[in-house]
Amino acid sequence: MNNFEHFKLHANLMRSLTQMGYAEPTPIQAQAIPLALQGHDILGSAQTGTGKTAAFALPLLENFFQTPWFCSCAHPYAGTGQADHGDHA
């Protein structure tokens, strides 16, 4: 895998990766993400700073985006750039 587009992640995840400057998955990400997206258990070992956390977190977040109860469009502030800090009158 030479870029994150091959994983076919949700558009919000892809946008975030692009905004943060991530273009290519690290070797641990390239090996772990496809398996995790398929629902397999993963046991990986790599040096500090090689992207293990993202290899775990991206499939987890993708799963949230794919579940029916998770819909960012249902939130009243979705897409407005405003955060809901719970200080409603």
PyMOL Python script that loads the backbone (N, CA, C, O; Angstrom):
from pymol import cmd

cmd.read_pdbstr("""\
ATOM      1  N   MET A   1       0.843  -1.173   0.000  1.00  0.00           N
ATOM      2  CA  MET A   1       0.000   0.000   0.000  1.00  0.00           C
ATOM      3  C   MET A   1       0.889   1.237   0.000  1.00  0.00           C
ATOM      4  O   MET A   1       1.716   1.418   0.894  1.00  0.00           O
ATOM      5  N   ASN A   2       0.714   2.073  -0.995  1.00  0.00           N
ATOM      6  CA  ASN A   2       1.558   3.265  -1.047  1.00  0.00           C
ATOM      7  C   ASN A   2       0.840   4.537  -0.616  1.00  0.00           C
ATOM      8  O   ASN A   2       1.457   5.600  -0.547  1.00  0.00           O
ATOM      9  N   ASN A   3      -0.461   4.444  -0.325  1.00  0.00           N
ATOM     10  CA  ASN A   3      -1.168   5.590   0.259  1.00  0.00           C
ATOM     11  C   ASN A   3      -2.404   5.102   1.000  1.00  0.00           C
ATOM     12  O   ASN A   3      -2.817   3.951   0.857  1.00  0.00           O
ATOM     13  N   PHE A   4      -2.985   5.990   1.790  1.00  0.00           N
ATOM     14  CA  PHE A   4      -4.117   5.612   2.621  1.00  0.00           C
ATOM     15  C   PHE A   4      -5.395   5.394   1.816  1.00  0.00           C
ATOM     16  O   PHE A   4      -6.337   4.788   2.328  1.00  0.00           O
ATOM     17  N   GLU A   5      -5.455   5.864   0.584  1.00  0.00           N
ATOM     18  CA  GLU A   5      -6.664   5.710  -0.232  1.00  0.00           C
ATOM     19  C   GLU A   5      -6.996   4.246  -0.499  1.00  0.00           C
ATOM     20  O   GLU A   5      -8.162   3.902  -0.695  1.00  0.00           O
ATOM     21  N   HIS A   6      -6.000   3.395  -0.509  1.00  0.00           N
ATOM     22  CA  HIS A   6      -6.237   1.971  -0.758  1.00  0.00           C
ATOM     23  C   HIS A   6      -7.077   1.314   0.329  1.00  0.00           C
ATOM     24  O   HIS A   6      -7.690   0.271   0.099  1.00  0.00           O
ATOM     25  N   PHE A   7      -7.107   1.919   1.511  1.00  0.00           N
ATOM     26  CA  PHE A   7      -7.884   1.346   2.607  1.00  0.00           C
ATOM     27  C   PHE A   7      -9.369   1.666   2.488  1.00  0.00           C
ATOM     28  O   PHE A   7     -10.189   1.067   3.183  1.00  0.00           O
ATOM     29  N   LYS A   8      -9.719   2.607   1.613  1.00  0.00           N
ATOM     30  CA  LYS A   8     -11.111   3.018   1.414  1.00  0.00           C
ATOM     31  C   LYS A   8     -11.761   3.440   2.741  1.00  0.00           C
ATOM     32  O   LYS A   8     -12.849   2.984   3.092  1.00  0.00           O
ATOM     33  N   LEU A   9     -11.068   4.318   3.457  1.00  0.00           N
ATOM     34  CA  LEU A   9     -11.567   4.833   4.728  1.00  0.00           C
ATOM     35  C   LEU A   9     -12.628   5.903   4.492  1.00  0.00           C
ATOM     36  O   LEU A   9     -12.705   6.488   3.412  1.00  0.00           O
ATOM     37  N   HIS A  10     -13.431   6.147   5.502  1.00  0.00           N
ATOM     38  CA  HIS A  10     -14.468   7.176   5.447  1.00  0.00           C
ATOM     39  C   HIS A  10     -13.853   8.513   5.034  1.00  0.00           C
ATOM     40  O   HIS A  10     -12.702   8.800   5.362  1.00  0.00           O
ATOM     41  N   ALA A  11     -14.616   9.317   4.322  1.00  0.00           N
ATOM     42  CA  ALA A  11     -14.126  10.605   3.818  1.00  0.00           C
ATOM     43  C   ALA A  11     -13.617  11.507   4.941  1.00  0.00           C
ATOM     44  O   ALA A  11     -12.638  12.229   4.749  1.00  0.00           O
ATOM     45  N   ASN A  12     -14.258  11.480   6.102  1.00  0.00           N
ATOM     46  CA  ASN A  12     -13.791  12.308   7.214  1.00  0.00           C
ATOM     47  C   ASN A  12     -12.418  11.880   7.697  1.00  0.00           C
ATOM     48  O   ASN A  12     -11.587  12.724   8.032  1.00  0.00           O
ATOM     49  N   LEU A  13     -12.170  10.574   7.736  1.00  0.00           N
ATOM     50  CA  LEU A  13     -10.847  10.091   8.124  1.00  0.00           C
ATOM     51  C   LEU A  13      -9.803  10.473   7.091  1.00  0.00           C
ATOM     52  O   LEU A  13      -8.701  10.896   7.441  1.00  0.00           O
ATOM     53  N   MET A  14     -10.141  10.329   5.837  1.00  0.00           N
ATOM     54  CA  MET A  14      -9.198  10.685   4.767  1.00  0.00           C
ATOM     55  C   MET A  14      -8.874  12.172   4.804  1.00  0.00           C
ATOM     56  O   MET A  14      -7.722  12.570   4.629  1.00  0.00           O
ATOM     57  N   ARG A  15      -9.888  12.983   5.030  1.00  0.00           N
ATOM     58  CA  ARG A  15      -9.679  14.431   5.111  1.00  0.00           C
ATOM     59  C   ARG A  15      -8.752  14.765   6.283  1.00  0.00           C
ATOM     60  O   ARG A  15      -7.851  15.593   6.150  1.00  0.00           O
ATOM     61  N   SER A  16      -8.979  14.118   7.427  1.00  0.00           N
ATOM     62  CA  SER A  16      -8.136  14.360   8.593  1.00  0.00           C
ATOM     63  C   SER A  16      -6.698  13.931   8.345  1.00  0.00           C
ATOM     64  O   SER A  16      -5.767  14.643   8.719  1.00  0.00           O
ATOM     65  N   LEU A  17      -6.508  12.784   7.724  1.00  0.00           N
ATOM     66  CA  LEU A  17      -5.155  12.321   7.407  1.00  0.00           C
ATOM     67  C   LEU A  17      -4.442  13.312   6.492  1.00  0.00           C
ATOM     68  O   LEU A  17      -3.266  13.621   6.689  1.00  0.00           O
ATOM     69  N   THR A  18      -5.159  13.800   5.500  1.00  0.00           N
ATOM     70  CA  THR A  18      -4.580  14.773   4.573  1.00  0.00           C
ATOM     71  C   THR A  18      -4.224  16.064   5.287  1.00  0.00           C
ATOM     72  O   THR A  18      -3.139  16.611   5.091  1.00  0.00           O
ATOM     73  N   GLN A  19      -5.142  16.551   6.118  1.00  0.00           N
ATOM     74  CA  GLN A  19      -4.898  17.799   6.848  1.00  0.00           C
ATOM     75  C   GLN A  19      -3.712  17.682   7.795  1.00  0.00           C
ATOM     76  O   GLN A  19      -3.001  18.660   8.027  1.00  0.00           O
ATOM     77  N   MET A  20      -3.497  16.491   8.340  1.00  0.00           N
ATOM     78  CA  MET A  20      -2.375  16.291   9.261  1.00  0.00           C
ATOM     79  C   MET A  20      -1.076  15.966   8.526  1.00  0.00           C
ATOM     80  O   MET A  20      -0.027  15.826   9.155  1.00  0.00           O
ATOM     81  N   GLY A  21      -1.138  15.847   7.202  1.00  0.00           N
ATOM     82  CA  GLY A  21       0.056  15.630   6.412  1.00  0.00           C
ATOM     83  C   GLY A  21       0.477  14.178   6.249  1.00  0.00           C
ATOM     84  O   GLY A  21       1.608  13.901   5.851  1.00  0.00           O
ATOM     85  N   TYR A  22      -0.422  13.252   6.553  1.00  0.00           N
ATOM     86  CA  TYR A  22      -0.101  11.836   6.372  1.00  0.00           C
ATOM     87  C   TYR A  22      -0.451  11.421   4.951  1.00  0.00           C
ATOM     88  O   TYR A  22      -1.605  11.524   4.535  1.00  0.00           O
ATOM     89  N   ALA A  23       0.538  10.957   4.214  1.00  0.00           N
ATOM     90  CA  ALA A  23       0.317  10.567   2.830  1.00  0.00           C
ATOM     91  C   ALA A  23       0.484   9.064   2.622  1.00  0.00           C
ATOM     92  O   ALA A  23      -0.277   8.452   1.873  1.00  0.00           O
ATOM     93  N   GLU A  24       1.472   8.473   3.282  1.00  0.00           N
ATOM     94  CA  GLU A  24       1.754   7.049   3.095  1.00  0.00           C
ATOM     95  C   GLU A  24       1.721   6.321   4.431  1.00  0.00           C
ATOM     96  O   GLU A  24       2.246   6.820   5.426  1.00  0.00           O
ATOM     97  N   PRO A  25       1.103   5.139   4.458  1.00  0.00           N
ATOM     98  CA  PRO A  25       1.126   4.363   5.692  1.00  0.00           C
ATOM     99  C   PRO A  25       2.525   3.800   5.951  1.00  0.00           C
ATOM    100  O   PRO A  25       3.271   3.496   5.021  1.00  0.00           O
ATOM    101  N   THR A  26       2.855   3.670   7.217  1.00  0.00           N
ATOM    102  CA  THR A  26       4.118   3.041   7.583  1.00  0.00           C
ATOM    103  C   THR A  26       3.980   1.533   7.358  1.00  0.00           C
ATOM    104  O   THR A  26       2.867   1.043   7.161  1.00  0.00           O
ATOM    105  N   PRO A  27       5.076   0.801   7.382  1.00  0.00           N
ATOM    106  CA  PRO A  27       4.966  -0.656   7.178  1.00  0.00           C
ATOM    107  C   PRO A  27       4.002  -1.346   8.149  1.00  0.00           C
ATOM    108  O   PRO A  27       3.233  -2.209   7.728  1.00  0.00           O
ATOM    109  N   ILE A  28       4.026  -0.988   9.433  1.00  0.00           N
ATOM    110  CA  ILE A  28       3.104  -1.629  10.387  1.00  0.00           C
ATOM    111  C   ILE A  28       1.658  -1.278  10.057  1.00  0.00           C
ATOM    112  O   ILE A  28       0.769  -2.114  10.215  1.00  0.00           O
ATOM    113  N   GLN A  29       1.410  -0.048   9.599  1.00  0.00           N
ATOM    114  CA  GLN A  29       0.053   0.359   9.218  1.00  0.00           C
ATOM    115  C   GLN A  29      -0.391  -0.374   7.957  1.00  0.00           C
ATOM    116  O   GLN A  29      -1.528  -0.840   7.873  1.00  0.00           O
ATOM    117  N   ALA A  30       0.490  -0.474   6.993  1.00  0.00           N
ATOM    118  CA  ALA A  30       0.151  -1.141   5.733  1.00  0.00           C
ATOM    119  C   ALA A  30      -0.193  -2.609   5.946  1.00  0.00           C
ATOM    120  O   ALA A  30      -1.012  -3.173   5.220  1.00  0.00           O
ATOM    121  N   GLN A  31       0.432  -3.222   6.937  1.00  0.00           N
ATOM    122  CA  GLN A  31       0.170  -4.640   7.203  1.00  0.00           C
ATOM    123  C   GLN A  31      -1.042  -4.834   8.119  1.00  0.00           C
ATOM    124  O   GLN A  31      -1.822  -5.766   7.924  1.00  0.00           O
ATOM    125  N   ALA A  32      -1.202  -3.965   9.110  1.00  0.00           N
ATOM    126  CA  ALA A  32      -2.237  -4.185  10.125  1.00  0.00           C
ATOM    127  C   ALA A  32      -3.608  -3.648   9.737  1.00  0.00           C
ATOM    128  O   ALA A  32      -4.618  -4.296  10.012  1.00  0.00           O
ATOM    129  N   ILE A  33      -3.667  -2.496   9.114  1.00  0.00           N
ATOM    130  CA  ILE A  33      -4.963  -1.857   8.838  1.00  0.00           C
ATOM    131  C   ILE A  33      -5.880  -2.732   7.987  1.00  0.00           C
ATOM    132  O   ILE A  33      -7.049  -2.885   8.343  1.00  0.00           O
ATOM    133  N   PRO A  34      -5.414  -3.310   6.888  1.00  0.00           N
ATOM    134  CA  PRO A  34      -6.341  -4.142   6.099  1.00  0.00           C
ATOM    135  C   PRO A  34      -6.902  -5.324   6.894  1.00  0.00           C
ATOM    136  O   PRO A  34      -8.079  -5.661   6.761  1.00  0.00           O
ATOM    137  N   LEU A  35      -6.067  -5.947   7.714  1.00  0.00           N
ATOM    138  CA  LEU A  35      -6.541  -7.075   8.520  1.00  0.00           C
ATOM    139  C   LEU A  35      -7.543  -6.620   9.568  1.00  0.00           C
ATOM    140  O   LEU A  35      -8.565  -7.274   9.780  1.00  0.00           O
ATOM    141  N   ALA A  36      -7.257  -5.506  10.223  1.00  0.00           N
ATOM    142  CA  ALA A  36      -8.170  -4.983  11.237  1.00  0.00           C
ATOM    143  C   ALA A  36      -9.502  -4.574  10.618  1.00  0.00           C
ATOM    144  O   ALA A  36     -10.556  -4.786  11.218  1.00  0.00           O
ATOM    145  N   LEU A  37      -9.461  -3.992   9.429  1.00  0.00           N
ATOM    146  CA  LEU A  37     -10.700  -3.602   8.753  1.00  0.00           C
ATOM    147  C   LEU A  37     -11.561  -4.815   8.408  1.00  0.00           C
ATOM    148  O   LEU A  37     -12.782  -4.705   8.295  1.00  0.00           O
ATOM    149  N   GLN A  38     -10.919  -5.967   8.242  1.00  0.00           N
ATOM    150  CA  GLN A  38     -11.639  -7.212   7.959  1.00  0.00           C
ATOM    151  C   GLN A  38     -12.121  -7.894   9.239  1.00  0.00           C
ATOM    152  O   GLN A  38     -12.785  -8.929   9.182  1.00  0.00           O
ATOM    153  N   GLY A  39     -11.785  -7.311  10.397  1.00  0.00           N
ATOM    154  CA  GLY A  39     -12.251  -7.855  11.657  1.00  0.00           C
ATOM    155  C   GLY A  39     -11.300  -8.826  12.331  1.00  0.00           C
ATOM    156  O   GLY A  39     -11.660  -9.453  13.327  1.00  0.00           O
ATOM    157  N   HIS A  40     -10.099  -8.959  11.806  1.00  0.00           N
ATOM    158  CA  HIS A  40      -9.126  -9.870  12.404  1.00  0.00           C
ATOM    159  C   HIS A  40      -8.489  -9.254  13.648  1.00  0.00           C
ATOM    160  O   HIS A  40      -8.354  -8.035  13.751  1.00  0.00           O
ATOM    161  N   ASP A  41      -8.104 -10.102  14.578  1.00  0.00           N
ATOM    162  CA  ASP A  41      -7.312  -9.659  15.712  1.00  0.00           C
ATOM    163  C   ASP A  41      -5.890  -9.416  15.231  1.00  0.00           C
ATOM    164  O   ASP A  41      -5.400 -10.106  14.337  1.00  0.00           O
ATOM    165  N   ILE A  42      -5.234  -8.433  15.827  1.00  0.00           N
ATOM    166  CA  ILE A  42      -3.891  -8.037  15.395  1.00  0.00           C
ATOM    167  C   ILE A  42      -2.957  -8.075  16.602  1.00  0.00           C
ATOM    168  O   ILE A  42      -3.310  -7.636  17.697  1.00  0.00           O
ATOM    169  N   LEU A  43      -1.774  -8.602  16.381  1.00  0.00           N
ATOM    170  CA  LEU A  43      -0.687  -8.504  17.349  1.00  0.00           C
ATOM    171  C   LEU A  43       0.514  -8.021  16.554  1.00  0.00           C
ATOM    172  O   LEU A  43       1.049  -8.750  15.719  1.00  0.00           O
ATOM    173  N   GLY A  44       0.937  -6.787  16.817  1.00  0.00           N
ATOM    174  CA  GLY A  44       2.026  -6.203  16.049  1.00  0.00           C
ATOM    175  C   GLY A  44       3.125  -5.697  16.958  1.00  0.00           C
ATOM    176  O   GLY A  44       2.886  -5.322  18.105  1.00  0.00           O
ATOM    177  N   SER A  45       4.320  -5.693  16.427  1.00  0.00           N
ATOM    178  CA  SER A  45       5.472  -5.198  17.173  1.00  0.00           C
ATOM    179  C   SER A  45       6.299  -4.332  16.232  1.00  0.00           C
ATOM    180  O   SER A  45       6.653  -4.745  15.127  1.00  0.00           O
ATOM    181  N   ALA A  46       6.594  -3.134  16.692  1.00  0.00           N
ATOM    182  CA  ALA A  46       7.411  -2.215  15.895  1.00  0.00           C
ATOM    183  C   ALA A  46       8.003  -1.181  16.842  1.00  0.00           C
ATOM    184  O   ALA A  46       7.528  -1.000  17.963  1.00  0.00           O
ATOM    185  N   GLN A  47       9.034  -0.515  16.379  1.00  0.00           N
ATOM    186  CA  GLN A  47       9.696   0.493  17.188  1.00  0.00           C
ATOM    187  C   GLN A  47       8.765   1.661  17.494  1.00  0.00           C
ATOM    188  O   GLN A  47       7.772   1.889  16.803  1.00  0.00           O
ATOM    189  N   THR A  48       9.113   2.388  18.545  1.00  0.00           N
ATOM    190  CA  THR A  48       8.397   3.600  18.909  1.00  0.00           C
ATOM    191  C   THR A  48       8.429   4.590  17.743  1.00  0.00           C
ATOM    192  O   THR A  48       9.463   4.781  17.103  1.00  0.00           O
ATOM    193  N   GLY A  49       7.284   5.212  17.482  1.00  0.00           N
ATOM    194  CA  GLY A  49       7.214   6.225  16.436  1.00  0.00           C
ATOM    195  C   GLY A  49       6.935   5.693  15.048  1.00  0.00           C
ATOM    196  O   GLY A  49       7.059   6.427  14.067  1.00  0.00           O
ATOM    197  N   THR A  50       6.560   4.425  14.946  1.00  0.00           N
ATOM    198  CA  THR A  50       6.323   3.839  13.621  1.00  0.00           C
ATOM    199  C   THR A  50       4.854   3.803  13.222  1.00  0.00           C
ATOM    200  O   THR A  50       4.524   3.329  12.134  1.00  0.00           O
ATOM    201  N   GLY A  51       3.957   4.301  14.095  1.00  0.00           N
ATOM    202  CA  GLY A  51       2.556   4.396  13.705  1.00  0.00           C
ATOM    203  C   GLY A  51       1.666   3.287  14.204  1.00  0.00           C
ATOM    204  O   GLY A  51       0.607   3.042  13.626  1.00  0.00           O
ATOM    205  N   LYS A  52       2.068   2.606  15.265  1.00  0.00           N
ATOM    206  CA  LYS A  52       1.231   1.522  15.787  1.00  0.00           C
ATOM    207  C   LYS A  52      -0.126   2.032  16.274  1.00  0.00           C
ATOM    208  O   LYS A  52      -1.148   1.380  16.060  1.00  0.00           O
ATOM    209  N   THR A  53      -0.138   3.177  16.917  1.00  0.00           N
ATOM    210  CA  THR A  53      -1.403   3.710  17.435  1.00  0.00           C
ATOM    211  C   THR A  53      -2.382   3.981  16.302  1.00  0.00           C
ATOM    212  O   THR A  53      -3.561   3.647  16.417  1.00  0.00           O
ATOM    213  N   ALA A  54      -1.925   4.570  15.227  1.00  0.00           N
ATOM    214  CA  ALA A  54      -2.804   4.823  14.069  1.00  0.00           C
ATOM    215  C   ALA A  54      -3.226   3.514  13.415  1.00  0.00           C
ATOM    216  O   ALA A  54      -4.342   3.406  12.905  1.00  0.00           O
ATOM    217  N   ALA A  55      -2.349   2.525  13.426  1.00  0.00           N
ATOM    218  CA  ALA A  55      -2.700   1.221  12.851  1.00  0.00           C
ATOM    219  C   ALA A  55      -3.863   0.597  13.610  1.00  0.00           C
ATOM    220  O   ALA A  55      -4.658  -0.145  13.033  1.00  0.00           O
ATOM    221  N   PHE A  56      -3.964   0.895  14.899  1.00  0.00           N
ATOM    222  CA  PHE A  56      -5.078   0.425  15.717  1.00  0.00           C
ATOM    223  C   PHE A  56      -6.274   1.366  15.610  1.00  0.00           C
ATOM    224  O   PHE A  56      -7.411   0.913  15.469  1.00  0.00           O
ATOM    225  N   ALA A  57      -6.023   2.674  15.676  1.00  0.00           N
ATOM    226  CA  ALA A  57      -7.098   3.655  15.791  1.00  0.00           C
ATOM    227  C   ALA A  57      -7.872   3.864  14.486  1.00  0.00           C
ATOM    228  O   ALA A  57      -9.092   4.029  14.522  1.00  0.00           O
ATOM    229  N   LEU A  58      -7.203   3.860  13.358  1.00  0.00           N
ATOM    230  CA  LEU A  58      -7.918   4.120  12.100  1.00  0.00           C
ATOM    231  C   LEU A  58      -9.003   3.076  11.829  1.00  0.00           C
ATOM    232  O   LEU A  58     -10.123   3.459  11.491  1.00  0.00           O
ATOM    233  N   PRO A  59      -8.723   1.771  11.962  1.00  0.00           N
ATOM    234  CA  PRO A  59      -9.815   0.803  11.777  1.00  0.00           C
ATOM    235  C   PRO A  59     -10.917   0.951  12.833  1.00  0.00           C
ATOM    236  O   PRO A  59     -12.094   0.744  12.537  1.00  0.00           O
ATOM    237  N   LEU A  60     -10.538   1.308  14.055  1.00  0.00           N
ATOM    238  CA  LEU A  60     -11.526   1.527  15.105  1.00  0.00           C
ATOM    239  C   LEU A  60     -12.457   2.679  14.726  1.00  0.00           C
ATOM    240  O   LEU A  60     -13.678   2.558  14.825  1.00  0.00           O
ATOM    241  N   LEU A  61     -11.873   3.790  14.294  1.00  0.00           N
ATOM    242  CA  LEU A  61     -12.676   4.944  13.882  1.00  0.00           C
ATOM    243  C   LEU A  61     -13.511   4.628  12.654  1.00  0.00           C
ATOM    244  O   LEU A  61     -14.663   5.052  12.562  1.00  0.00           O
ATOM    245  N   GLU A  62     -12.946   3.891  11.714  1.00  0.00           N
ATOM    246  CA  GLU A  62     -13.701   3.488  10.524  1.00  0.00           C
ATOM    247  C   GLU A  62     -14.927   2.681  10.931  1.00  0.00           C
ATOM    248  O   GLU A  62     -16.003   2.848  10.357  1.00  0.00           O
ATOM    249  N   ASN A  63     -14.767   1.816  11.910  1.00  0.00           N
ATOM    250  CA  ASN A  63     -15.882   1.018  12.393  1.00  0.00           C
ATOM    251  C   ASN A  63     -16.976   1.912  12.978  1.00  0.00           C
ATOM    252  O   ASN A  63     -18.161   1.657  12.767  1.00  0.00           O
ATOM    253  N   PHE A  64     -16.590   2.950  13.706  1.00  0.00           N
ATOM    254  CA  PHE A  64     -17.578   3.896  14.230  1.00  0.00           C
ATOM    255  C   PHE A  64     -18.354   4.560  13.097  1.00  0.00           C
ATOM    256  O   PHE A  64     -19.576   4.690  13.162  1.00  0.00           O
ATOM    257  N   PHE A  65     -17.635   4.978  12.064  1.00  0.00           N
ATOM    258  CA  PHE A  65     -18.295   5.650  10.951  1.00  0.00           C
ATOM    259  C   PHE A  65     -19.248   4.720  10.205  1.00  0.00           C
ATOM    260  O   PHE A  65     -20.196   5.185   9.572  1.00  0.00           O
ATOM    261  N   GLN A  66     -19.009   3.423  10.272  1.00  0.00           N
ATOM    262  CA  GLN A  66     -19.828   2.459   9.541  1.00  0.00           C
ATOM    263  C   GLN A  66     -20.992   1.913  10.356  1.00  0.00           C
ATOM    264  O   GLN A  66     -21.826   1.189   9.813  1.00  0.00           O
ATOM    265  N   THR A  67     -21.072   2.239  11.639  1.00  0.00           N
ATOM    266  CA  THR A  67     -22.171   1.735  12.451  1.00  0.00           C
ATOM    267  C   THR A  67     -23.394   2.636  12.280  1.00  0.00           C
ATOM    268  O   THR A  67     -23.258   3.856  12.189  1.00  0.00           O
ATOM    269  N   PRO A  68     -24.591   2.038  12.235  1.00  0.00           N
ATOM    270  CA  PRO A  68     -25.801   2.826  11.984  1.00  0.00           C
ATOM    271  C   PRO A  68     -26.075   3.900  13.035  1.00  0.00           C
ATOM    272  O   PRO A  68     -26.594   4.963  12.694  1.00  0.00           O
ATOM    273  N   TRP A  69     -25.743   3.654  14.295  1.00  0.00           N
ATOM    274  CA  TRP A  69     -26.038   4.630  15.349  1.00  0.00           C
ATOM    275  C   TRP A  69     -25.097   5.817  15.325  1.00  0.00           C
ATOM    276  O   TRP A  69     -25.381   6.840  15.948  1.00  0.00           O
ATOM    277  N   PHE A  70     -23.977   5.702  14.617  1.00  0.00           N
ATOM    278  CA  PHE A  70     -23.033   6.812  14.555  1.00  0.00           C
ATOM    279  C   PHE A  70     -23.265   7.571  13.260  1.00  0.00           C
ATOM    280  O   PHE A  70     -22.960   7.076  12.175  1.00  0.00           O
ATOM    281  N   CYS A  71     -23.801   8.765  13.381  1.00  0.00           N
ATOM    282  CA  CYS A  71     -24.037   9.582  12.195  1.00  0.00           C
ATOM    283  C   CYS A  71     -23.754  11.022  12.555  1.00  0.00           C
ATOM    284  O   CYS A  71     -24.523  11.644  13.288  1.00  0.00           O
ATOM    285  N   SER A  72     -22.662  11.558  12.051  1.00  0.00           N
ATOM    286  CA  SER A  72     -22.302  12.927  12.401  1.00  0.00           C
ATOM    287  C   SER A  72     -23.354  13.922  11.922  1.00  0.00           C
ATOM    288  O   SER A  72     -23.448  15.031  12.448  1.00  0.00           O
ATOM    289  N   CYS A  73     -24.147  13.524  10.920  1.00  0.00           N
ATOM    290  CA  CYS A  73     -25.153  14.455  10.417  1.00  0.00           C
ATOM    291  C   CYS A  73     -26.295  14.641  11.410  1.00  0.00           C
ATOM    292  O   CYS A  73     -27.071  15.587  11.279  1.00  0.00           O
ATOM    293  N   ALA A  74     -26.413  13.759  12.398  1.00  0.00           N
ATOM    294  CA  ALA A  74     -27.478  13.874  13.381  1.00  0.00           C
ATOM    295  C   ALA A  74     -27.146  14.889  14.467  1.00  0.00           C
ATOM    296  O   ALA A  74     -28.031  15.289  15.223  1.00  0.00           O
ATOM    297  N   HIS A  75     -25.908  15.306  14.559  1.00  0.00           N
ATOM    298  CA  HIS A  75     -25.496  16.259  15.585  1.00  0.00           C
ATOM    299  C   HIS A  75     -25.852  17.669  15.122  1.00  0.00           C
ATOM    300  O   HIS A  75     -25.604  18.013  13.966  1.00  0.00           O
ATOM    301  N   PRO A  76     -26.431  18.497  16.002  1.00  0.00           N
ATOM    302  CA  PRO A  76     -26.879  19.833  15.577  1.00  0.00           C
ATOM    303  C   PRO A  76     -25.754  20.738  15.098  1.00  0.00           C
ATOM    304  O   PRO A  76     -26.019  21.694  14.369  1.00  0.00           O
ATOM    305  N   TYR A  77     -24.508  20.473  15.479  1.00  0.00           N
ATOM    306  CA  TYR A  77     -23.398  21.318  15.065  1.00  0.00           C
ATOM    307  C   TYR A  77     -22.565  20.682  13.958  1.00  0.00           C
ATOM    308  O   TYR A  77     -21.528  21.229  13.584  1.00  0.00           O
ATOM    309  N   ALA A  78     -22.987  19.560  13.436  1.00  0.00           N
ATOM    310  CA  ALA A  78     -22.217  18.856  12.415  1.00  0.00           C
ATOM    311  C   ALA A  78     -22.008  19.740  11.196  1.00  0.00           C
ATOM    312  O   ALA A  78     -22.956  20.299  10.646  1.00  0.00           O
ATOM    313  N   GLY A  79     -20.778  19.853  10.794  1.00  0.00           N
ATOM    314  CA  GLY A  79     -20.444  20.600   9.590  1.00  0.00           C
ATOM    315  C   GLY A  79     -20.430  22.105   9.754  1.00  0.00           C
ATOM    316  O   GLY A  79     -20.175  22.821   8.786  1.00  0.00           O
ATOM    317  N   THR A  80     -20.698  22.611  10.963  1.00  0.00           N
ATOM    318  CA  THR A  80     -20.748  24.060  11.136  1.00  0.00           C
ATOM    319  C   THR A  80     -19.422  24.627  11.624  1.00  0.00           C
ATOM    320  O   THR A  80     -19.215  25.840  11.595  1.00  0.00           O
ATOM    321  N   GLY A  81     -18.514  23.744  12.076  1.00  0.00           N
ATOM    322  CA  GLY A  81     -17.253  24.214  12.636  1.00  0.00           C
ATOM    323  C   GLY A  81     -17.388  24.678  14.067  1.00  0.00           C
ATOM    324  O   GLY A  81     -16.421  25.149  14.667  1.00  0.00           O
ATOM    325  N   GLN A  82     -18.592  24.548  14.624  1.00  0.00           N
ATOM    326  CA  GLN A  82     -18.836  24.948  16.001  1.00  0.00           C
ATOM    327  C   GLN A  82     -18.833  23.708  16.887  1.00  0.00           C
ATOM    328  O   GLN A  82     -19.344  22.657  16.500  1.00  0.00           O
ATOM    329  N   ALA A  83     -18.266  23.836  18.048  1.00  0.00           N
ATOM    330  CA  ALA A  83     -18.273  22.741  19.007  1.00  0.00           C
ATOM    331  C   ALA A  83     -19.450  22.881  19.946  1.00  0.00           C
ATOM    332  O   ALA A  83     -19.874  23.990  20.269  1.00  0.00           O
ATOM    333  N   ASP A  84     -19.967  21.768  20.374  1.00  0.00           N
ATOM    334  CA  ASP A  84     -21.035  21.774  21.368  1.00  0.00           C
ATOM    335  C   ASP A  84     -20.386  21.588  22.727  1.00  0.00           C
ATOM    336  O   ASP A  84     -19.926  20.494  23.055  1.00  0.00           O
ATOM    337  N   HIS A  85     -20.346  22.648  23.518  1.00  0.00           N
ATOM    338  CA  HIS A  85     -19.710  22.595  24.821  1.00  0.00           C
ATOM    339  C   HIS A  85     -20.729  22.373  25.935  1.00  0.00           C
ATOM    340  O   HIS A  85     -20.383  22.482  27.112  1.00  0.00           O
ATOM    341  N   GLY A  86     -21.945  22.071  25.595  1.00  0.00           N
ATOM    342  CA  GLY A  86     -22.956  21.750  26.583  1.00  0.00           C
ATOM    343  C   GLY A  86     -23.455  22.927  27.396  1.00  0.00           C
ATOM    344  O   GLY A  86     -24.040  22.724  28.460  1.00  0.00           O
ATOM    345  N   ASP A  87     -23.247  24.143  26.938  1.00  0.00           N
ATOM    346  CA  ASP A  87     -23.661  25.312  27.693  1.00  0.00           C
ATOM    347  C   ASP A  87     -24.939  25.910  27.106  1.00  0.00           C
ATOM    348  O   ASP A  87     -25.008  27.105  26.820  1.00  0.00           O
ATOM    349  N   HIS A  88     -25.934  25.064  26.935  1.00  0.00           N
ATOM    350  CA  HIS A  88     -27.191  25.520  26.357  1.00  0.00           C
ATOM    351  C   HIS A  88     -28.038  26.219  27.408  1.00  0.00           C
ATOM    352  O   HIS A  88     -28.028  25.836  28.578  1.00  0.00           O
ATOM    353  N   ALA A  89     -28.764  27.236  26.995  1.00  0.00           N
ATOM    354  CA  ALA A  89     -29.617  27.990  27.927  1.00  0.00           C
ATOM    355  C   ALA A  89     -30.909  27.268  28.179  1.00  0.00           C
ATOM    356  O   ALA A  89     -31.749  27.753  28.937  1.00  0.00           O
TER     357      ALA A  89
END
""", "prot")
cmd.dss("prot")
cmd.show_as("cartoon", "prot")
cmd.util.cbc("prot")
cmd.orient("prot")
